[in-house]
Amino acid sequence: MTARLIFLAIQSLDGYIEDEQGKFDWARPDQEVHRFVNDLIRPVGTYLYGRRMYETMQGWETQYGLAPDPPWTQDFAQIWRAADKVVYSRTLKQVSTPKTRLERTFDVDAMREMKARAERGLAIGGPGLAANAFCAGLIDEIHLLIAPRIVGGGKPSFPDELDLKLQLIDERRFEKSSIAYLRYAAA
């Protein structure tokens, strides 16, 4: 059976994962949302990242989720550290985290083979890399956490040229943070 490839993003209501200054602190999940995300990604065995997303996430190896941090961030760090990571970059010289390999190009056939061989789910992060997977029809589900914030510009969650028909298969509202969760399957 082929593993499922999911795209997971926390975005603003107007569709950006970071604002025009490159900040995304407005999307920081609270305890309830963080625990939900932990459970969502627990079955993921491999994360696929572009360079910038990897550079953002690699802090979970040594900086975040340590003993003085809250239990839900420690849980996330353990989940992240246990998974394999593949970083796609032409410019990154080397990776600095265990269980991580560097690929210079995104190869659609290699990605299909990875999905076919994977024993656990795959998650792709970063809109640039995800655009390649979306255009090749490789993404099975989209998981969006929509922050109650309009930022007016920045880095969009999805490429402009993307045209997908999706089916809503799950939703949830987080009362305290007013974040909305939407889960879509490719139709």
C-alpha positions as CSV (number, residue, x, y, z in Angstrom):
1,M,0.0,0.0,0.0
2,T,1.2,3.5,-0.9
3,A,1.9,5.8,2.0
4,R,-0.1,9.0,2.1
5,L,1.6,12.3,1.5
6,I,0.1,15.2,3.4
7,F,0.7,19.0,3.2
8,L,0.3,20.7,6.6
9,A,0.4,24.5,7.0
10,I,-0.5,27.1,9.6
11,Q,-1.6,30.1,7.6
12,S,-3.3,33.4,7.9
13,L,-7.0,33.8,6.9
14,D,-5.8,35.5,3.7
15,G,-3.6,32.5,2.8
16,Y,0.0,33.3,3.9
17,I,2.4,31.2,6.0
18,E,4.6,34.2,6.8
19,D,4.0,38.0,6.5
20,E,5.9,40.4,4.3
21,Q,8.6,40.7,6.9
22,G,9.1,36.9,6.9
23,K,7.5,36.6,10.4
24,F,5.0,33.9,11.4
25,D,4.9,34.5,15.2
26,W,1.2,35.5,14.7
27,A,0.5,31.8,14.0
28,R,2.2,30.3,17.1
29,P,-0.1,27.5,18.3
30,D,-1.4,27.4,21.8
31,Q,-1.3,24.3,24.0
32,E,-4.6,22.9,22.5
33,V,-3.6,23.4,18.9
34,H,0.0,22.2,19.5
35,R,-1.3,18.9,21.1
36,F,-3.7,18.5,18.1
37,V,-0.8,18.9,15.7
38,N,1.3,16.5,17.6
39,D,-1.4,13.8,17.3
40,L,-1.8,14.7,13.6
41,I,1.9,14.2,12.8
42,R,2.5,11.3,15.1
43,P,2.0,8.7,12.2
44,V,4.5,10.6,9.9
45,G,7.7,8.7,9.4
46,T,9.4,11.2,6.9
47,Y,9.3,14.9,6.5
48,L,10.1,16.5,3.2
49,Y,11.4,20.0,3.3
50,G,12.8,22.8,1.1
51,R,15.9,24.6,2.5
52,R,14.1,27.4,4.3
53,M,11.5,25.2,6.0
54,Y,14.3,22.8,7.1
55,E,16.3,25.8,8.5
56,T,13.2,26.8,10.4
57,M,12.5,23.3,11.7
58,Q,16.0,22.2,12.6
59,G,15.8,24.1,15.9
60,W,13.6,21.3,17.1
61,E,16.7,19.1,17.2
62,T,18.7,21.1,19.9
63,Q,16.9,24.4,20.8
64,Y,13.2,23.7,21.3
65,G,11.3,21.0,23.2
66,L,13.9,20.7,25.9
67,A,13.3,19.8,29.6
68,P,12.2,23.2,30.8
69,D,9.8,23.6,27.9
70,P,6.1,22.6,28.2
71,P,5.3,18.9,27.8
72,W,3.4,19.5,24.5
73,T,6.5,21.1,22.9
74,Q,8.7,18.3,24.3
75,D,6.3,15.8,22.7
76,F,6.6,17.6,19.3
77,A,10.4,17.6,19.5
78,Q,10.4,13.9,20.2
79,I,8.1,13.2,17.3
80,W,10.2,15.4,15.0
81,R,13.5,13.9,16.1
82,A,12.3,10.3,15.6
83,A,11.3,10.9,11.9
84,D,13.4,10.8,8.9
85,K,13.9,14.1,7.0
86,V,14.7,14.7,3.3
87,V,15.8,18.2,2.4
88,Y,15.6,19.4,-1.2
89,S,18.1,22.1,-1.9
90,R,20.5,23.2,-4.6
91,T,22.2,25.7,-2.3
92,L,22.5,24.0,1.1
93,K,26.0,22.7,1.7
94,Q,25.1,20.0,4.2
95,V,22.4,19.0,6.7
96,S,23.0,19.3,10.5
97,T,20.4,17.0,12.0
98,P,20.5,13.2,12.4
99,K,18.2,11.0,10.2
100,T,18.4,13.7,7.5
101,R,19.6,13.4,3.9
102,L,20.1,16.1,1.3
103,E,18.7,15.8,-2.3
104,R,19.7,18.4,-4.9
105,T,16.5,18.0,-7.0
106,F,12.9,17.0,-6.5
107,D,12.4,14.0,-8.7
108,V,8.7,13.0,-9.3
109,D,9.4,9.4,-10.0
110,A,11.7,9.0,-7.0
111,M,8.9,10.6,-4.9
112,R,6.4,8.1,-6.2
113,E,8.8,5.3,-5.3
114,M,9.3,6.8,-1.8
115,K,5.6,6.8,-1.3
116,A,5.3,3.2,-2.5
117,R,8.1,2.0,-0.1
118,A,7.2,4.0,3.0
119,E,5.8,2.1,5.9
120,R,4.6,5.3,7.6
121,G,3.1,8.6,6.3
122,L,5.0,11.4,4.7
123,A,4.5,15.1,5.2
124,I,5.7,17.9,3.0
125,G,6.5,21.3,4.3
126,G,7.2,24.6,2.6
127,P,5.2,26.1,-0.3
128,G,8.0,26.0,-2.8
129,L,8.7,22.3,-2.5
130,A,5.0,21.5,-2.0
131,A,4.2,23.2,-5.3
132,N,6.3,20.6,-7.1
133,A,4.3,17.8,-5.4
134,F,1.0,19.5,-6.0
135,C,1.7,19.9,-9.7
136,A,2.7,16.3,-10.0
137,G,-0.5,15.1,-8.2
138,L,1.4,13.5,-5.4
139,I,-0.3,15.1,-2.4
140,D,-3.1,13.1,-0.9
141,E,-4.4,15.4,1.8
142,I,-4.1,19.1,2.8
143,H,-4.3,20.0,6.5
144,L,-4.7,23.7,7.1
145,L,-4.7,25.5,10.4
146,I,-6.1,28.9,9.7
147,A,-5.1,31.6,12.2
148,P,-7.6,34.4,12.8
149,R,-5.3,37.0,11.3
150,I,-5.1,38.9,8.0
151,V,-1.5,39.9,7.2
152,G,-2.1,41.4,3.7
153,G,0.9,39.8,2.0
154,G,3.9,37.6,2.3
155,K,4.6,34.0,1.4
156,P,1.5,32.3,0.1
157,S,0.6,28.8,1.2
158,F,-0.1,27.7,-2.4
159,P,1.3,28.5,-5.8
160,D,-0.8,30.8,-8.0
161,E,-1.0,28.4,-10.9
162,L,-2.5,25.6,-8.8
163,D,-6.0,24.4,-9.6
164,L,-7.2,21.5,-7.5
165,K,-10.6,20.1,-6.8
166,L,-10.7,19.1,-3.1
167,Q,-13.2,17.4,-0.8
168,L,-13.5,18.6,2.8
169,I,-13.2,15.5,5.0
170,D,-12.7,17.0,8.5
171,E,-12.9,20.3,10.4
172,R,-12.5,21.6,13.9
173,R,-12.7,24.9,15.6
174,F,-10.4,25.7,18.5
175,E,-12.3,28.0,20.9
176,K,-9.5,29.7,22.8
177,S,-7.3,30.6,19.9
178,S,-10.1,30.9,17.2
179,I,-7.9,28.8,14.9
180,A,-9.9,26.7,12.4
181,Y,-8.7,23.3,11.2
182,L,-9.7,22.1,7.7
183,R,-8.7,18.7,6.2
184,Y,-9.1,18.1,2.5
185,A,-8.6,15.1,0.3
186,A,-7.7,15.4,-3.4
187,A,-10.9,14.7,-5.2
